[in-house]
Amino acid sequence: MDGGSLAALRELVESGRVTPAVDRTYPLREVPEAIRYLAVEHARAKVVITV
């Protein structure tokens, strides 16, 4: 993806016209649990690690 496409995507997300599908969020200290969830539970959307 080029810089122009990324900028356009960012505008769509920031405006609320596009919403990323997030299944779960995990804090950084719970990365092993997040990986287990991805491997065993088969996430239906993105799994996000917060820093």
Distance bins in CASP14 RR format, pairs under 12 A and 6 or more apart:
PFRMAT RR
TARGET T0000
AUTHOR 0000-0000-0000
RMODE 2
METHOD distances of the structure
MODEL  1
1 7 0 0 0 0 0 1 0 0 0 0 0
1 8 0 0 0 0 1 0 0 0 0 0 0
1 9 1 0 0 1 0 0 0 0 0 0 0
1 10 0 0 0 0 0 1 0 0 0 0 0
2 8 0 0 0 0 1 0 0 0 0 0 0
2 9 0 0 0 0 0 1 0 0 0 0 0
3 9 0 0 0 0 1 0 0 0 0 0 0
3 10 0 0 0 0 1 0 0 0 0 0 0
4 10 0 0 0 0 1 0 0 0 0 0 0
4 11 0 0 0 0 0 1 0 0 0 0 0
5 11 0 0 0 0 0 1 0 0 0 0 0
5 12 0 0 0 0 0 1 0 0 0 0 0
6 12 0 0 0 0 0 1 0 0 0 0 0
6 13 0 0 0 0 0 1 0 0 0 0 0
7 13 0 0 0 0 0 1 0 0 0 0 0
7 14 0 0 0 0 0 1 0 0 0 0 0
8 14 0 0 0 0 0 1 0 0 0 0 0
8 15 0 0 0 0 0 1 0 0 0 0 0
8 17 0 0 0 0 0 1 0 0 0 0 0
8 18 0 0 0 0 0 1 0 0 0 0 0
9 15 0 0 0 0 0 1 0 0 0 0 0
9 16 0 0 0 0 0 1 0 0 0 0 0
9 17 0 0 0 0 0 1 0 0 0 0 0
9 18 1 0 0 1 0 0 0 0 0 0 0
9 20 0 0 0 0 0 1 0 0 0 0 0
10 16 0 0 0 0 0 1 0 0 0 0 0
10 17 0 0 0 0 0 1 0 0 0 0 0
10 18 0 0 0 0 1 0 0 0 0 0 0
10 20 0 0 0 0 0 1 0 0 0 0 0
11 17 0 0 0 0 1 0 0 0 0 0 0
11 18 0 0 0 0 1 0 0 0 0 0 0
12 18 1 0 1 0 0 0 0 0 0 0 0
12 19 0 0 0 0 1 0 0 0 0 0 0
12 20 0 0 0 0 0 1 0 0 0 0 0
13 19 1 0 0 1 0 0 0 0 0 0 0
13 20 1 0 0 1 0 0 0 0 0 0 0
13 21 0 0 0 0 0 1 0 0 0 0 0
13 22 0 0 0 0 0 1 0 0 0 0 0
14 20 0 0 0 0 0 1 0 0 0 0 0
19 45 0 0 0 0 0 1 0 0 0 0 0
19 46 0 0 0 0 0 1 0 0 0 0 0
20 45 1 0 0 1 0 0 0 0 0 0 0
20 46 1 0 0 1 0 0 0 0 0 0 0
20 47 0 0 0 0 0 1 0 0 0 0 0
20 48 0 0 0 0 1 0 0 0 0 0 0
21 43 0 0 0 0 1 0 0 0 0 0 0
21 44 1 0 0 1 0 0 0 0 0 0 0
21 45 1 1 0 0 0 0 0 0 0 0 0
21 46 1 0 0 1 0 0 0 0 0 0 0
21 47 0 0 0 0 0 1 0 0 0 0 0
21 48 0 0 0 0 0 1 0 0 0 0 0
22 43 0 0 0 0 1 0 0 0 0 0 0
22 44 0 0 0 0 0 1 0 0 0 0 0
22 45 1 0 1 0 0 0 0 0 0 0 0
22 46 1 0 1 0 0 0 0 0 0 0 0
22 47 1 0 0 1 0 0 0 0 0 0 0
22 48 1 0 1 0 0 0 0 0 0 0 0
22 49 0 0 0 0 0 1 0 0 0 0 0
22 50 0 0 0 0 0 1 0 0 0 0 0
23 34 0 0 0 0 0 1 0 0 0 0 0
23 37 0 0 0 0 1 0 0 0 0 0 0
23 38 0 0 0 0 1 0 0 0 0 0 0
23 41 0 0 0 0 1 0 0 0 0 0 0
23 42 0 0 0 0 1 0 0 0 0 0 0
23 43 1 0 1 0 0 0 0 0 0 0 0
23 44 1 0 1 0 0 0 0 0 0 0 0
23 45 1 1 0 0 0 0 0 0 0 0 0
23 46 1 0 0 1 0 0 0 0 0 0 0
23 47 1 0 1 0 0 0 0 0 0 0 0
23 48 0 0 0 0 1 0 0 0 0 0 0
24 30 0 0 0 0 0 1 0 0 0 0 0
24 33 0 0 0 0 1 0 0 0 0 0 0
24 34 1 0 0 1 0 0 0 0 0 0 0
24 36 0 0 0 0 0 1 0 0 0 0 0
24 37 1 0 0 1 0 0 0 0 0 0 0
24 38 0 0 0 0 1 0 0 0 0 0 0
24 41 0 0 0 0 1 0 0 0 0 0 0
24 43 1 0 0 1 0 0 0 0 0 0 0
24 44 0 0 0 0 1 0 0 0 0 0 0
24 45 0 0 0 0 1 0 0 0 0 0 0
24 46 0 0 0 0 1 0 0 0 0 0 0
24 47 1 0 1 0 0 0 0 0 0 0 0
24 48 1 0 0 1 0 0 0 0 0 0 0
24 49 0 0 0 0 0 1 0 0 0 0 0
24 50 0 0 0 0 0 1 0 0 0 0 0
25 31 0 0 0 0 0 1 0 0 0 0 0
25 33 0 0 0 0 0 1 0 0 0 0 0
25 34 0 0 0 0 1 0 0 0 0 0 0
25 37 0 0 0 0 0 1 0 0 0 0 0
25 43 0 0 0 0 0 1 0 0 0 0 0
25 45 0 0 0 0 0 1 0 0 0 0 0
25 46 0 0 0 0 1 0 0 0 0 0 0
25 47 1 0 0 1 0 0 0 0 0 0 0
25 48 1 0 1 0 0 0 0 0 0 0 0
25 49 1 0 0 1 0 0 0 0 0 0 0
25 50 1 0 1 0 0 0 0 0 0 0 0
25 51 0 0 0 0 0 1 0 0 0 0 0
26 32 0 0 0 0 1 0 0 0 0 0 0
26 33 1 0 0 1 0 0 0 0 0 0 0
26 34 1 0 1 0 0 0 0 0 0 0 0
26 35 0 0 0 0 1 0 0 0 0 0 0
26 36 0 0 0 0 0 1 0 0 0 0 0
26 37 1 0 0 1 0 0 0 0 0 0 0
26 38 0 0 0 0 0 1 0 0 0 0 0
26 43 0 0 0 0 0 1 0 0 0 0 0
26 46 0 0 0 0 0 1 0 0 0 0 0
26 47 1 0 0 1 0 0 0 0 0 0 0
26 48 1 0 0 1 0 0 0 0 0 0 0
26 49 1 0 1 0 0 0 0 0 0 0 0
26 50 1 0 0 1 0 0 0 0 0 0 0
26 51 0 0 0 0 0 1 0 0 0 0 0
27 33 0 0 0 0 1 0 0 0 0 0 0
27 34 0 0 0 0 1 0 0 0 0 0 0
27 48 0 0 0 0 0 1 0 0 0 0 0
27 49 1 0 0 1 0 0 0 0 0 0 0
27 50 1 0 1 0 0 0 0 0 0 0 0
27 51 0 0 0 0 1 0 0 0 0 0 0
28 34 0 0 0 0 1 0 0 0 0 0 0
28 48 0 0 0 0 0 1 0 0 0 0 0
28 49 1 0 1 0 0 0 0 0 0 0 0
28 50 1 0 0 1 0 0 0 0 0 0 0
28 51 1 0 1 0 0 0 0 0 0 0 0
29 49 0 0 0 0 1 0 0 0 0 0 0
29 50 0 0 0 0 0 1 0 0 0 0 0
29 51 0 0 0 0 0 1 0 0 0 0 0
30 36 0 0 0 0 1 0 0 0 0 0 0
30 37 0 0 0 0 1 0 0 0 0 0 0
30 47 0 0 0 0 0 1 0 0 0 0 0
30 48 0 0 0 0 0 1 0 0 0 0 0
30 49 0 0 0 0 1 0 0 0 0 0 0
30 50 0 0 0 0 1 0 0 0 0 0 0
30 51 0 0 0 0 0 1 0 0 0 0 0
31 37 0 0 0 0 0 1 0 0 0 0 0
31 38 0 0 0 0 0 1 0 0 0 0 0
31 47 0 0 0 0 0 1 0 0 0 0 0
31 48 0 0 0 0 0 1 0 0 0 0 0
31 49 1 0 0 1 0 0 0 0 0 0 0
31 50 0 0 0 0 0 1 0 0 0 0 0
31 51 0 0 0 0 0 1 0 0 0 0 0
32 38 0 0 0 0 0 1 0 0 0 0 0
32 39 0 0 0 0 0 1 0 0 0 0 0
32 49 0 0 0 0 0 1 0 0 0 0 0
33 39 0 0 0 0 0 1 0 0 0 0 0
33 40 0 0 0 0 0 1 0 0 0 0 0
33 41 0 0 0 0 0 1 0 0 0 0 0
33 47 0 0 0 0 0 1 0 0 0 0 0
33 49 0 0 0 0 0 1 0 0 0 0 0
34 40 0 0 0 0 0 1 0 0 0 0 0
34 41 0 0 0 0 0 1 0 0 0 0 0
34 43 0 0 0 0 1 0 0 0 0 0 0
34 46 0 0 0 0 0 1 0 0 0 0 0
34 47 1 0 1 0 0 0 0 0 0 0 0
34 48 0 0 0 0 1 0 0 0 0 0 0
34 49 1 0 0 1 0 0 0 0 0 0 0
34 50 0 0 0 0 0 1 0 0 0 0 0
35 41 0 0 0 0 0 1 0 0 0 0 0
35 43 0 0 0 0 0 1 0 0 0 0 0
35 47 0 0 0 0 1 0 0 0 0 0 0
35 49 0 0 0 0 1 0 0 0 0 0 0
36 42 0 0 0 0 0 1 0 0 0 0 0
36 43 0 0 0 0 0 1 0 0 0 0 0
36 47 0 0 0 0 0 1 0 0 0 0 0
37 43 1 0 0 1 0 0 0 0 0 0 0
37 44 0 0 0 0 0 1 0 0 0 0 0
37 45 0 0 0 0 0 1 0 0 0 0 0
37 46 0 0 0 0 0 1 0 0 0 0 0
37 47 1 0 0 1 0 0 0 0 0 0 0
37 48 0 0 0 0 0 1 0 0 0 0 0
37 49 0 0 0 0 0 1 0 0 0 0 0
38 44 0 0 0 0 0 1 0 0 0 0 0
38 45 0 0 0 0 0 1 0 0 0 0 0
38 46 0 0 0 0 0 1 0 0 0 0 0
38 47 1 0 1 0 0 0 0 0 0 0 0
38 48 0 0 0 0 0 1 0 0 0 0 0
38 49 0 0 0 0 0 1 0 0 0 0 0
39 47 0 0 0 0 0 1 0 0 0 0 0
41 47 0 0 0 0 1 0 0 0 0 0 0
END
